[in-house]
Amino acid sequence: MTTLNMRQKLMSYLADADDSKIKAIYTLLAPNIDKESEFKLTDEQFAILEKEREMHLSGETKSYSRQETFEIIRGQRSF
């Protein structure tokens, strides 16, 4: 059975399952669900972000307001 078939069967089952079964399945899967929703940067990503932040604070790079960004995207302004 493919994972697509498994997903379809599970969704169909869950749509009609009684509350106690939903709670049991959720309890079983909750640790995985919570982990997937966490957002974490790698050390490399964090280092890049920190370097760009320092460049911004020192004035080495330019920042744009939200409005300026929209104008650049729409071609109404150059950067």
mmCIF file of the N, C-alpha and C atoms, coordinates in Angstrom:
data_MODEL
# 
_entry.id   MODEL 
# 
loop_
_atom_site.group_PDB 
_atom_site.id 
_atom_site.type_symbol 
_atom_site.label_atom_id 
_atom_site.label_alt_id 
_atom_site.label_comp_id 
_atom_site.label_asym_id 
_atom_site.label_entity_id 
_atom_site.label_seq_id 
_atom_site.pdbx_PDB_ins_code 
_atom_site.Cartn_x 
_atom_site.Cartn_y 
_atom_site.Cartn_z 
_atom_site.occupancy 
_atom_site.B_iso_or_equiv 
_atom_site.pdbx_formal_charge 
_atom_site.auth_seq_id 
_atom_site.auth_comp_id 
_atom_site.auth_asym_id 
_atom_site.auth_atom_id 
_atom_site.pdbx_PDB_model_num 
ATOM 1   N N  . MET A 1 1  ? 0.847   -1.175 0.000   1.00 0.00 ? 1  MET A N  1 
ATOM 2   C CA . MET A 1 1  ? 0.000   0.000  0.000   1.00 0.00 ? 1  MET A CA 1 
ATOM 3   C C  . MET A 1 1  ? 0.893   1.240  0.000   1.00 0.00 ? 1  MET A C  1 
ATOM 4   N N  . THR A 1 2  ? 0.592   2.176  -0.857  1.00 0.00 ? 2  THR A N  1 
ATOM 5   C CA . THR A 1 2  ? 1.397   3.396  -0.931  1.00 0.00 ? 2  THR A CA 1 
ATOM 6   C C  . THR A 1 2  ? 1.022   4.348  0.207   1.00 0.00 ? 2  THR A C  1 
ATOM 7   N N  . THR A 1 3  ? 1.901   5.299  0.486   1.00 0.00 ? 3  THR A N  1 
ATOM 8   C CA . THR A 1 3  ? 1.592   6.274  1.538   1.00 0.00 ? 3  THR A CA 1 
ATOM 9   C C  . THR A 1 3  ? 0.398   7.135  1.147   1.00 0.00 ? 3  THR A C  1 
ATOM 10  N N  . LEU A 1 4  ? 0.213   7.368  -0.144  1.00 0.00 ? 4  LEU A N  1 
ATOM 11  C CA . LEU A 1 4  ? -0.964  8.121  -0.586  1.00 0.00 ? 4  LEU A CA 1 
ATOM 12  C C  . LEU A 1 4  ? -2.248  7.374  -0.209  1.00 0.00 ? 4  LEU A C  1 
ATOM 13  N N  . ASN A 1 5  ? -2.264  6.061  -0.436  1.00 0.00 ? 5  ASN A N  1 
ATOM 14  C CA . ASN A 1 5  ? -3.432  5.262  -0.059  1.00 0.00 ? 5  ASN A CA 1 
ATOM 15  C C  . ASN A 1 5  ? -3.638  5.287  1.452   1.00 0.00 ? 5  ASN A C  1 
ATOM 16  N N  . MET A 1 6  ? -2.534  5.194  2.180   1.00 0.00 ? 6  MET A N  1 
ATOM 17  C CA . MET A 1 6  ? -2.618  5.235  3.641   1.00 0.00 ? 6  MET A CA 1 
ATOM 18  C C  . MET A 1 6  ? -3.216  6.557  4.117   1.00 0.00 ? 6  MET A C  1 
ATOM 19  N N  . ARG A 1 7  ? -2.753  7.656  3.524   1.00 0.00 ? 7  ARG A N  1 
ATOM 20  C CA . ARG A 1 7  ? -3.284  8.975  3.889   1.00 0.00 ? 7  ARG A CA 1 
ATOM 21  C C  . ARG A 1 7  ? -4.786  9.055  3.632   1.00 0.00 ? 7  ARG A C  1 
ATOM 22  N N  . GLN A 1 8  ? -5.186  8.581  2.470   1.00 0.00 ? 8  GLN A N  1 
ATOM 23  C CA . GLN A 1 8  ? -6.600  8.637  2.105   1.00 0.00 ? 8  GLN A CA 1 
ATOM 24  C C  . GLN A 1 8  ? -7.448  7.808  3.062   1.00 0.00 ? 8  GLN A C  1 
ATOM 25  N N  . LYS A 1 9  ? -6.976  6.614  3.411   1.00 0.00 ? 9  LYS A N  1 
ATOM 26  C CA . LYS A 1 9  ? -7.716  5.758  4.341   1.00 0.00 ? 9  LYS A CA 1 
ATOM 27  C C  . LYS A 1 9  ? -7.791  6.405  5.726   1.00 0.00 ? 9  LYS A C  1 
ATOM 28  N N  . LEU A 1 10 ? -6.666  6.964  6.172   1.00 0.00 ? 10 LEU A N  1 
ATOM 29  C CA . LEU A 1 10 ? -6.666  7.621  7.484   1.00 0.00 ? 10 LEU A CA 1 
ATOM 30  C C  . LEU A 1 10 ? -7.605  8.819  7.514   1.00 0.00 ? 10 LEU A C  1 
ATOM 31  N N  . MET A 1 11 ? -7.561  9.650  6.470   1.00 0.00 ? 11 MET A N  1 
ATOM 32  C CA . MET A 1 11 ? -8.445  10.819 6.442   1.00 0.00 ? 11 MET A CA 1 
ATOM 33  C C  . MET A 1 11 ? -9.904  10.391 6.434   1.00 0.00 ? 11 MET A C  1 
ATOM 34  N N  . SER A 1 12 ? -10.213 9.367  5.682   1.00 0.00 ? 12 SER A N  1 
ATOM 35  C CA . SER A 1 12 ? -11.585 8.869  5.631   1.00 0.00 ? 12 SER A CA 1 
ATOM 36  C C  . SER A 1 12 ? -12.005 8.335  7.002   1.00 0.00 ? 12 SER A C  1 
ATOM 37  N N  . TYR A 1 13 ? -11.118 7.573  7.631   1.00 0.00 ? 13 TYR A N  1 
ATOM 38  C CA . TYR A 1 13 ? -11.410 7.019  8.949   1.00 0.00 ? 13 TYR A CA 1 
ATOM 39  C C  . TYR A 1 13 ? -11.597 8.124  9.986   1.00 0.00 ? 13 TYR A C  1 
ATOM 40  N N  . LEU A 1 14 ? -10.686 9.090  9.988   1.00 0.00 ? 14 LEU A N  1 
ATOM 41  C CA . LEU A 1 14 ? -10.736 10.159 10.987  1.00 0.00 ? 14 LEU A CA 1 
ATOM 42  C C  . LEU A 1 14 ? -11.973 11.031 10.837  1.00 0.00 ? 14 LEU A C  1 
ATOM 43  N N  . ALA A 1 15 ? -12.458 11.163 9.621   1.00 0.00 ? 15 ALA A N  1 
ATOM 44  C CA . ALA A 1 15 ? -13.638 11.997 9.385   1.00 0.00 ? 15 ALA A CA 1 
ATOM 45  C C  . ALA A 1 15 ? -14.856 11.451 10.116  1.00 0.00 ? 15 ALA A C  1 
ATOM 46  N N  . ASP A 1 16 ? -14.912 10.135 10.311  1.00 0.00 ? 16 ASP A N  1 
ATOM 47  C CA . ASP A 1 16 ? -16.087 9.518  10.928  1.00 0.00 ? 16 ASP A CA 1 
ATOM 48  C C  . ASP A 1 16 ? -15.822 8.887  12.289  1.00 0.00 ? 16 ASP A C  1 
ATOM 49  N N  . ALA A 1 17 ? -14.577 8.925  12.763  1.00 0.00 ? 17 ALA A N  1 
ATOM 50  C CA . ALA A 1 17 ? -14.229 8.265  14.029  1.00 0.00 ? 17 ALA A CA 1 
ATOM 51  C C  . ALA A 1 17 ? -14.852 8.992  15.213  1.00 0.00 ? 17 ALA A C  1 
ATOM 52  N N  . ASP A 1 18 ? -15.134 8.216  16.272  1.00 0.00 ? 18 ASP A N  1 
ATOM 53  C CA . ASP A 1 18 ? -15.703 8.849  17.464  1.00 0.00 ? 18 ASP A CA 1 
ATOM 54  C C  . ASP A 1 18 ? -14.601 9.579  18.235  1.00 0.00 ? 18 ASP A C  1 
ATOM 55  N N  . ASP A 1 19 ? -15.022 10.453 19.139  1.00 0.00 ? 19 ASP A N  1 
ATOM 56  C CA . ASP A 1 19 ? -14.090 11.336 19.848  1.00 0.00 ? 19 ASP A CA 1 
ATOM 57  C C  . ASP A 1 19 ? -12.997 10.590 20.600  1.00 0.00 ? 19 ASP A C  1 
ATOM 58  N N  . SER A 1 20 ? -13.332 9.471  21.217  1.00 0.00 ? 20 SER A N  1 
ATOM 59  C CA . SER A 1 20 ? -12.324 8.746  22.008  1.00 0.00 ? 20 SER A CA 1 
ATOM 60  C C  . SER A 1 20 ? -11.194 8.233  21.116  1.00 0.00 ? 20 SER A C  1 
ATOM 61  N N  . LYS A 1 21 ? -11.516 7.799  19.922  1.00 0.00 ? 21 LYS A N  1 
ATOM 62  C CA . LYS A 1 21 ? -10.488 7.319  19.005  1.00 0.00 ? 21 LYS A CA 1 
ATOM 63  C C  . LYS A 1 21 ? -9.641  8.479  18.482  1.00 0.00 ? 21 LYS A C  1 
ATOM 64  N N  . ILE A 1 22 ? -10.272 9.618  18.216  1.00 0.00 ? 22 ILE A N  1 
ATOM 65  C CA . ILE A 1 22 ? -9.524  10.807 17.770  1.00 0.00 ? 22 ILE A CA 1 
ATOM 66  C C  . ILE A 1 22 ? -8.542  11.231 18.857  1.00 0.00 ? 22 ILE A C  1 
ATOM 67  N N  . LYS A 1 23 ? -9.012  11.256 20.110  1.00 0.00 ? 23 LYS A N  1 
ATOM 68  C CA . LYS A 1 23 ? -8.144  11.649 21.227  1.00 0.00 ? 23 LYS A CA 1 
ATOM 69  C C  . LYS A 1 23 ? -6.979  10.674 21.388  1.00 0.00 ? 23 LYS A C  1 
ATOM 70  N N  . ALA A 1 24 ? -7.234  9.385  21.225  1.00 0.00 ? 24 ALA A N  1 
ATOM 71  C CA . ALA A 1 24 ? -6.180  8.380  21.361  1.00 0.00 ? 24 ALA A CA 1 
ATOM 72  C C  . ALA A 1 24 ? -5.125  8.541  20.265  1.00 0.00 ? 24 ALA A C  1 
ATOM 73  N N  . ILE A 1 25 ? -5.573  8.738  19.045  1.00 0.00 ? 25 ILE A N  1 
ATOM 74  C CA . ILE A 1 25 ? -4.643  8.903  17.924  1.00 0.00 ? 25 ILE A CA 1 
ATOM 75  C C  . ILE A 1 25 ? -3.848  10.193 18.095  1.00 0.00 ? 25 ILE A C  1 
ATOM 76  N N  . TYR A 1 26 ? -4.527  11.261 18.515  1.00 0.00 ? 26 TYR A N  1 
ATOM 77  C CA . TYR A 1 26 ? -3.832  12.531 18.712  1.00 0.00 ? 26 TYR A CA 1 
ATOM 78  C C  . TYR A 1 26 ? -2.777  12.408 19.814  1.00 0.00 ? 26 TYR A C  1 
ATOM 79  N N  . THR A 1 27 ? -3.126  11.729 20.906  1.00 0.00 ? 27 THR A N  1 
ATOM 80  C CA . THR A 1 27 ? -2.184  11.533 22.001  1.00 0.00 ? 27 THR A CA 1 
ATOM 81  C C  . THR A 1 27 ? -0.945  10.797 21.521  1.00 0.00 ? 27 THR A C  1 
ATOM 82  N N  . LEU A 1 28 ? -1.158  9.816  20.662  1.00 0.00 ? 28 LEU A N  1 
ATOM 83  C CA . LEU A 1 28 ? -0.044  9.047  20.108  1.00 0.00 ? 28 LEU A CA 1 
ATOM 84  C C  . LEU A 1 28 ? 0.846   9.908  19.214  1.00 0.00 ? 28 LEU A C  1 
ATOM 85  N N  . LEU A 1 29 ? 0.246   10.798 18.426  1.00 0.00 ? 29 LEU A N  1 
ATOM 86  C CA . LEU A 1 29 ? 0.986   11.581 17.443  1.00 0.00 ? 29 LEU A CA 1 
ATOM 87  C C  . LEU A 1 29 ? 1.389   12.979 17.912  1.00 0.00 ? 29 LEU A C  1 
ATOM 88  N N  . ALA A 1 30 ? 0.863   13.451 19.021  1.00 0.00 ? 30 ALA A N  1 
ATOM 89  C CA . ALA A 1 30 ? 1.088   14.823 19.475  1.00 0.00 ? 30 ALA A CA 1 
ATOM 90  C C  . ALA A 1 30 ? 2.558   15.222 19.546  1.00 0.00 ? 30 ALA A C  1 
ATOM 91  N N  . PRO A 1 31 ? 3.446   14.379 20.087  1.00 0.00 ? 31 PRO A N  1 
ATOM 92  C CA . PRO A 1 31 ? 4.860   14.797 20.132  1.00 0.00 ? 31 PRO A CA 1 
ATOM 93  C C  . PRO A 1 31 ? 5.435   15.086 18.750  1.00 0.00 ? 31 PRO A C  1 
ATOM 94  N N  . ASN A 1 32 ? 5.058   14.301 17.756  1.00 0.00 ? 32 ASN A N  1 
ATOM 95  C CA . ASN A 1 32 ? 5.541   14.531 16.392  1.00 0.00 ? 32 ASN A CA 1 
ATOM 96  C C  . ASN A 1 32 ? 4.916   15.772 15.785  1.00 0.00 ? 32 ASN A C  1 
ATOM 97  N N  . ILE A 1 33 ? 3.644   15.990 16.046  1.00 0.00 ? 33 ILE A N  1 
ATOM 98  C CA . ILE A 1 33 ? 2.951   17.163 15.502  1.00 0.00 ? 33 ILE A CA 1 
ATOM 99  C C  . ILE A 1 33 ? 3.571   18.435 16.055  1.00 0.00 ? 33 ILE A C  1 
ATOM 100 N N  . ASP A 1 34 ? 3.830   18.455 17.349  1.00 0.00 ? 34 ASP A N  1 
ATOM 101 C CA . ASP A 1 34 ? 4.416   19.640 17.984  1.00 0.00 ? 34 ASP A CA 1 
ATOM 102 C C  . ASP A 1 34 ? 5.824   19.906 17.478  1.00 0.00 ? 34 ASP A C  1 
ATOM 103 N N  . LYS A 1 35 ? 6.613   18.868 17.241  1.00 0.00 ? 35 LYS A N  1 
ATOM 104 C CA . LYS A 1 35 ? 7.982   19.047 16.752  1.00 0.00 ? 35 LYS A CA 1 
ATOM 105 C C  . LYS A 1 35 ? 7.992   19.627 15.349  1.00 0.00 ? 35 LYS A C  1 
ATOM 106 N N  . GLU A 1 36 ? 7.056   19.188 14.513  1.00 0.00 ? 36 GLU A N  1 
ATOM 107 C CA . GLU A 1 36 ? 7.023   19.654 13.132  1.00 0.00 ? 36 GLU A CA 1 
ATOM 108 C C  . GLU A 1 36 ? 6.656   21.127 13.034  1.00 0.00 ? 36 GLU A C  1 
ATOM 109 N N  . SER A 1 37 ? 5.934   21.640 14.023  1.00 0.00 ? 37 SER A N  1 
ATOM 110 C CA . SER A 1 37 ? 5.522   23.033 13.957  1.00 0.00 ? 37 SER A CA 1 
ATOM 111 C C  . SER A 1 37 ? 6.592   23.983 14.503  1.00 0.00 ? 37 SER A C  1 
ATOM 112 N N  . GLU A 1 38 ? 7.644   23.446 15.111  1.00 0.00 ? 38 GLU A N  1 
ATOM 113 C CA . GLU A 1 38 ? 8.722   24.285 15.624  1.00 0.00 ? 38 GLU A CA 1 
ATOM 114 C C  . GLU A 1 38 ? 9.603   24.750 14.470  1.00 0.00 ? 38 GLU A C  1 
ATOM 115 N N  . PHE A 1 39 ? 10.046  25.983 14.556  1.00 0.00 ? 39 PHE A N  1 
ATOM 116 C CA . PHE A 1 39 ? 10.940  26.529 13.540  1.00 0.00 ? 39 PHE A CA 1 
ATOM 117 C C  . PHE A 1 39 ? 12.285  26.774 14.185  1.00 0.00 ? 39 PHE A C  1 
ATOM 118 N N  . LYS A 1 40 ? 13.312  26.162 13.652  1.00 0.00 ? 40 LYS A N  1 
ATOM 119 C CA . LYS A 1 40 ? 14.648  26.343 14.214  1.00 0.00 ? 40 LYS A CA 1 
ATOM 120 C C  . LYS A 1 40 ? 15.639  26.632 13.103  1.00 0.00 ? 40 LYS A C  1 
ATOM 121 N N  . LEU A 1 41 ? 16.505  27.596 13.363  1.00 0.00 ? 41 LEU A N  1 
ATOM 122 C CA . LEU A 1 41 ? 17.587  27.900 12.437  1.00 0.00 ? 41 LEU A CA 1 
ATOM 123 C C  . LEU A 1 41 ? 18.775  27.001 12.747  1.00 0.00 ? 41 LEU A C  1 
ATOM 124 N N  . THR A 1 42 ? 19.496  26.629 11.705  1.00 0.00 ? 42 THR A N  1 
ATOM 125 C CA . THR A 1 42 ? 20.751  25.920 11.924  1.00 0.00 ? 42 THR A CA 1 
ATOM 126 C C  . THR A 1 42 ? 21.777  26.932 12.410  1.00 0.00 ? 42 THR A C  1 
ATOM 127 N N  . ASP A 1 43 ? 22.883  26.446 12.930  1.00 0.00 ? 43 ASP A N  1 
ATOM 128 C CA . ASP A 1 43 ? 23.949  27.351 13.376  1.00 0.00 ? 43 ASP A CA 1 
ATOM 129 C C  . ASP A 1 43 ? 24.451  28.206 12.219  1.00 0.00 ? 43 ASP A C  1 
ATOM 130 N N  . GLU A 1 44 ? 24.545  27.608 11.034  1.00 0.00 ? 44 GLU A N  1 
ATOM 131 C CA . GLU A 1 44 ? 25.008  28.342 9.845   1.00 0.00 ? 44 GLU A CA 1 
ATOM 132 C C  . GLU A 1 44 ? 24.011  29.445 9.472   1.00 0.00 ? 44 GLU A C  1 
ATOM 133 N N  . GLN A 1 45 ? 22.724  29.130 9.482   1.00 0.00 ? 45 GLN A N  1 
ATOM 134 C CA . GLN A 1 45 ? 21.710  30.129 9.163   1.00 0.00 ? 45 GLN A CA 1 
ATOM 135 C C  . GLN A 1 45 ? 21.724  31.259 10.184  1.00 0.00 ? 45 GLN A C  1 
ATOM 136 N N  . PHE A 1 46 ? 21.868  30.900 11.463  1.00 0.00 ? 46 PHE A N  1 
ATOM 137 C CA . PHE A 1 46 ? 21.909  31.911 12.512  1.00 0.00 ? 46 PHE A CA 1 
ATOM 138 C C  . PHE A 1 46 ? 23.114  32.826 12.339  1.00 0.00 ? 46 PHE A C  1 
ATOM 139 N N  . ALA A 1 47 ? 24.248  32.264 11.966  1.00 0.00 ? 47 ALA A N  1 
ATOM 140 C CA . ALA A 1 47 ? 25.468  33.063 11.756  1.00 0.00 ? 47 ALA A CA 1 
ATOM 141 C C  . ALA A 1 47 ? 25.275  34.041 10.602  1.00 0.00 ? 47 ALA A C  1 
ATOM 142 N N  . ILE A 1 48 ? 24.656  33.589 9.525   1.00 0.00 ? 48 ILE A N  1 
ATOM 143 C CA . ILE A 1 48 ? 24.385  34.468 8.375   1.00 0.00 ? 48 ILE A CA 1 
ATOM 144 C C  . ILE A 1 48 ? 23.452  35.592 8.794   1.00 0.00 ? 48 ILE A C  1 
ATOM 145 N N  . LEU A 1 49 ? 22.408  35.247 9.512   1.00 0.00 ? 49 LEU A N  1 
ATOM 146 C CA . LEU A 1 49 ? 21.452  36.250 9.973   1.00 0.00 ? 49 LEU A CA 1 
ATOM 147 C C  . LEU A 1 49 ? 22.111  37.272 10.890  1.00 0.00 ? 49 LEU A C  1 
ATOM 148 N N  . GLU A 1 50 ? 22.948  36.812 11.783  1.00 0.00 ? 50 GLU A N  1 
ATOM 149 C CA . GLU A 1 50 ? 23.643  37.708 12.711  1.00 0.00 ? 50 GLU A CA 1 
ATOM 150 C C  . GLU A 1 50 ? 24.604  38.634 11.957  1.00 0.00 ? 50 GLU A C  1 
ATOM 151 N N  . LYS A 1 51 ? 25.312  38.100 10.958  1.00 0.00 ? 51 LYS A N  1 
ATOM 152 C CA . LYS A 1 51 ? 26.228  38.920 10.160  1.00 0.00 ? 51 LYS A CA 1 
ATOM 153 C C  . LYS A 1 51 ? 25.455  40.004 9.406   1.00 0.00 ? 51 LYS A C  1 
ATOM 154 N N  . GLU A 1 52 ? 24.320  39.625 8.805   1.00 0.00 ? 52 GLU A N  1 
ATOM 155 C CA . GLU A 1 52 ? 23.505  40.609 8.079   1.00 0.00 ? 52 GLU A CA 1 
ATOM 156 C C  . GLU A 1 52 ? 22.922  41.658 9.025   1.00 0.00 ? 52 GLU A C  1 
ATOM 157 N N  . ARG A 1 53 ? 22.564  41.249 10.221  1.00 0.00 ? 53 ARG A N  1 
ATOM 158 C CA . ARG A 1 53 ? 22.058  42.194 11.222  1.00 0.00 ? 53 ARG A CA 1 
ATOM 159 C C  . ARG A 1 53 ? 23.134  43.208 11.604  1.00 0.00 ? 53 ARG A C  1 
ATOM 160 N N  . GLU A 1 54 ? 24.340  42.717 11.830  1.00 0.00 ? 54 GLU A N  1 
ATOM 161 C CA . GLU A 1 54 ? 25.447  43.609 12.179  1.00 0.00 ? 54 GLU A CA 1 
ATOM 162 C C  . GLU A 1 54 ? 25.745  44.588 11.043  1.00 0.00 ? 54 GLU A C  1 
ATOM 163 N N  . MET A 1 55 ? 25.696  44.098 9.801   1.00 0.00 ? 55 MET A N  1 
ATOM 164 C CA . MET A 1 55 ? 25.923  44.979 8.652   1.00 0.00 ? 55 MET A CA 1 
ATOM 165 C C  . MET A 1 55 ? 24.838  46.054 8.578   1.00 0.00 ? 55 MET A C  1 
ATOM 166 N N  . HIS A 1 56 ? 23.608  45.689 8.874   1.00 0.00 ? 56 HIS A N  1 
ATOM 167 C CA . HIS A 1 56 ? 22.501  46.655 8.866   1.00 0.00 ? 56 HIS A CA 1 
ATOM 168 C C  . HIS A 1 56 ? 22.705  47.711 9.952   1.00 0.00 ? 56 HIS A C  1 
ATOM 169 N N  . LEU A 1 57 ? 23.015  47.248 11.164  1.00 0.00 ? 57 LEU A N  1 
ATOM 170 C CA . LEU A 1 57 ? 23.177  48.173 12.284  1.00 0.00 ? 57 LEU A CA 1 
ATOM 171 C C  . LEU A 1 57 ? 24.361  49.115 12.094  1.00 0.00 ? 57 LEU A C  1 
ATOM 172 N N  . SER A 1 58 ? 25.395  48.652 11.394  1.00 0.00 ? 58 SER A N  1 
ATOM 173 C CA . SER A 1 58 ? 26.569  49.495 11.173  1.00 0.00 ? 58 SER A CA 1 
ATOM 174 C C  . SER A 1 58 ? 26.392  50.427 9.976   1.00 0.00 ? 58 SER A C  1 
ATOM 175 N N  . GLY A 1 59 ? 25.303  50.247 9.233   1.00 0.00 ? 59 GLY A N  1 
ATOM 176 C CA . GLY A 1 59 ? 25.048  51.100 8.080   1.00 0.00 ? 59 GLY A CA 1 
ATOM 177 C C  . GLY A 1 59 ? 25.677  50.604 6.790   1.00 0.00 ? 59 GLY A C  1 
ATOM 178 N N  . GLU A 1 60 ? 26.260  49.415 6.794   1.00 0.00 ? 60 GLU A N  1 
ATOM 179 C CA . GLU A 1 60 ? 26.878  48.855 5.593   1.00 0.00 ? 60 GLU A CA 1 
ATOM 180 C C  . GLU A 1 60 ? 25.836  48.471 4.540   1.00 0.00 ? 60 GLU A C  1 
ATOM 181 N N  . THR A 1 61 ? 24.655  48.118 4.986   1.00 0.00 ? 61 THR A N  1 
ATOM 182 C CA . THR A 1 61 ? 23.587  47.744 4.056   1.00 0.00 ? 61 THR A CA 1 
ATOM 183 C C  . THR A 1 61 ? 22.391  48.664 4.258   1.00 0.00 ? 61 THR A C  1 
ATOM 184 N N  . LYS A 1 62 ? 21.578  48.787 3.226   1.00 0.00 ? 62 LYS A N  1 
ATOM 185 C CA . LYS A 1 62 ? 20.413  49.666 3.288   1.00 0.00 ? 62 LYS A CA 1 
ATOM 186 C C  . LYS A 1 62 ? 19.170  48.848 3.572   1.00 0.00 ? 62 LYS A C  1 
ATOM 187 N N  . SER A 1 63 ? 18.269  49.437 4.309   1.00 0.00 ? 63 SER A N  1 
ATOM 188 C CA . SER A 1 63 ? 16.975  48.815 4.581   1.00 0.00 ? 63 SER A CA 1 
ATOM 189 C C  . SER A 1 63 ? 15.895  49.590 3.853   1.00 0.00 ? 63 SER A C  1 
ATOM 190 N N  . TYR A 1 64 ? 14.792  48.920 3.610   1.00 0.00 ? 64 TYR A N  1 
ATOM 191 C CA . TYR A 1 64 ? 13.673  49.551 2.920   1.00 0.00 ? 64 TYR A CA 1 
ATOM 192 C C  . TYR A 1 64 ? 12.411  49.382 3.748   1.00 0.00 ? 64 TYR A C  1 
ATOM 193 N N  . SER A 1 65 ? 11.559  50.387 3.695   1.00 0.00 ? 65 SER A N  1 
ATOM 194 C CA . SER A 1 65 ? 10.272  50.286 4.361   1.00 0.00 ? 65 SER A CA 1 
ATOM 195 C C  . SER A 1 65 ? 9.394   49.317 3.592   1.00 0.00 ? 65 SER A C  1 
ATOM 196 N N  . ARG A 1 66 ? 8.290   48.960 4.173   1.00 0.00 ? 66 ARG A N  1 
ATOM 197 C CA . ARG A 1 66 ? 7.344   48.076 3.483   1.00 0.00 ? 66 ARG A CA 1 
ATOM 198 C C  . ARG A 1 66 ? 6.866   48.709 2.184   1.00 0.00 ? 66 ARG A C  1 
ATOM 199 N N  . GLN A 1 67 ? 6.533   49.982 2.247   1.00 0.00 ? 67 GLN A N  1 
ATOM 200 C CA . GLN A 1 67 ? 6.058   50.688 1.050   1.00 0.00 ? 67 GLN A CA 1 
ATOM 201 C C  . GLN A 1 67 ? 7.142   50.732 -0.024  1.00 0.00 ? 67 GLN A C  1 
ATOM 202 N N  . GLU A 1 68 ? 8.366   51.028 0.375   1.00 0.00 ? 68 GLU A N  1 
ATOM 203 C CA . GLU A 1 68 ? 9.472   51.061 -0.593  1.00 0.00 ? 68 GLU A CA 1 
ATOM 204 C C  . GLU A 1 68 ? 9.678   49.685 -1.232  1.00 0.00 ? 68 GLU A C  1 
ATOM 205 N N  . THR A 1 69 ? 9.550   48.646 -0.435  1.00 0.00 ? 69 THR A N  1 
ATOM 206 C CA . THR A 1 69 ? 9.707   47.284 -0.946  1.00 0.00 ? 69 THR A CA 1 
ATOM 207 C C  . THR A 1 69 ? 8.642   46.974 -1.990  1.00 0.00 ? 69 THR A C  1 
ATOM 208 N N  . PHE A 1 70 ? 7.386   47.330 -1.705  1.00 0.00 ? 70 PHE A N  1 
ATOM 209 C CA . PHE A 1 70 ? 6.312   47.116 -2.684  1.00 0.00 ? 70 PHE A CA 1 
ATOM 210 C C  . PHE A 1 70 ? 6.594   47.878 -3.977  1.00 0.00 ? 70 PHE A C  1 
ATOM 211 N N  . GLU A 1 71 ? 7.070   49.094 -3.853  1.00 0.00 ? 71 GLU A N  1 
ATOM 212 C CA . GLU A 1 71 ? 7.368   49.896 -5.038  1.00 0.00 ? 71 GLU A CA 1 
ATOM 213 C C  . GLU A 1 71 ? 8.489   49.266 -5.861  1.00 0.00 ? 71 GLU A C  1 
ATOM 214 N N  . ILE A 1 72 ? 9.504   48.721 -5.195  1.00 0.00 ? 72 ILE A N  1 
ATOM 215 C CA . ILE A 1 72 ? 10.597  48.062 -5.906  1.00 0.00 ? 72 ILE A CA 1 
ATOM 216 C C  . ILE A 1 72 ? 10.066  46.819 -6.626  1.00 0.00 ? 72 ILE A C  1 
ATOM 217 N N  . ILE A 1 73 ? 9.255   46.046 -5.960  1.00 0.00 ? 73 ILE A N  1 
ATOM 218 C CA . ILE A 1 73 ? 8.694   44.826 -6.550  1.00 0.00 ? 73 ILE A CA 1 
ATOM 219 C C  . ILE A 1 73 ? 7.835   45.150 -7.760  1.00 0.00 ? 73 ILE A C  1 
ATOM 220 N N  . ARG A 1 74 ? 7.074   46.219 -7.672  1.00 0.00 ? 74 ARG A N  1 
ATOM 221 C CA . ARG A 1 74 ? 6.169   46.603 -8.773  1.00 0.00 ? 74 ARG A CA 1 
ATOM 222 C C  . ARG A 1 74 ? 6.897   47.355 -9.880  1.00 0.00 ? 74 ARG A C  1 
ATOM 223 N N  . GLY A 1 75 ? 8.179   47.597 -9.695  1.00 0.00 ? 75 GLY A N  1 
ATOM 224 C CA . GLY A 1 75 ? 8.947   48.296 -10.715 1.00 0.00 ? 75 GLY A CA 1 
ATOM 225 C C  . GLY A 1 75 ? 8.734   49.800 -10.711 1.00 0.00 ? 75 GLY A C  1 
ATOM 226 N N  . GLN A 1 76 ? 8.136   50.333 -9.657  1.00 0.00 ? 76 GLN A N  1 
ATOM 227 C CA . GLN A 1 76 ? 7.882   51.778 -9.550  1.00 0.00 ? 76 GLN A CA 1 
ATOM 228 C C  . GLN A 1 76 ? 9.071   52.500 -8.915  1.00 0.00 ? 76 GLN A C  1 
ATOM 229 N N  . ARG A 1 77 ? 10.047  51.746 -8.486  1.00 0.00 ? 77 ARG A N  1 
ATOM 230 C CA . ARG A 1 77 ? 11.196  52.339 -7.812  1.00 0.00 ? 77 ARG A CA 1 
ATOM 231 C C  . ARG A 1 77 ? 12.387  51.410 -8.010  1.00 0.00 ? 77 ARG A C  1 
ATOM 232 N N  . SER A 1 78 ? 13.565  51.980 -8.092  1.00 0.00 ? 78 SER A N  1 
ATOM 233 C CA . SER A 1 78 ? 14.752  51.119 -8.183  1.00 0.00 ? 78 SER A CA 1 
ATOM 234 C C  . SER A 1 78 ? 15.455  51.097 -6.845  1.00 0.00 ? 78 SER A C  1 
ATOM 235 N N  . PHE A 1 79 ? 16.275  50.113 -6.664  1.00 0.00 ? 79 PHE A N  1 
ATOM 236 C CA . PHE A 1 79 ? 17.034  50.026 -5.430  1.00 0.00 ? 79 PHE A CA 1 
ATOM 237 C C  . PHE A 1 79 ? 18.467  50.027 -5.754  1.00 0.00 ? 79 PHE A C  1 
# 
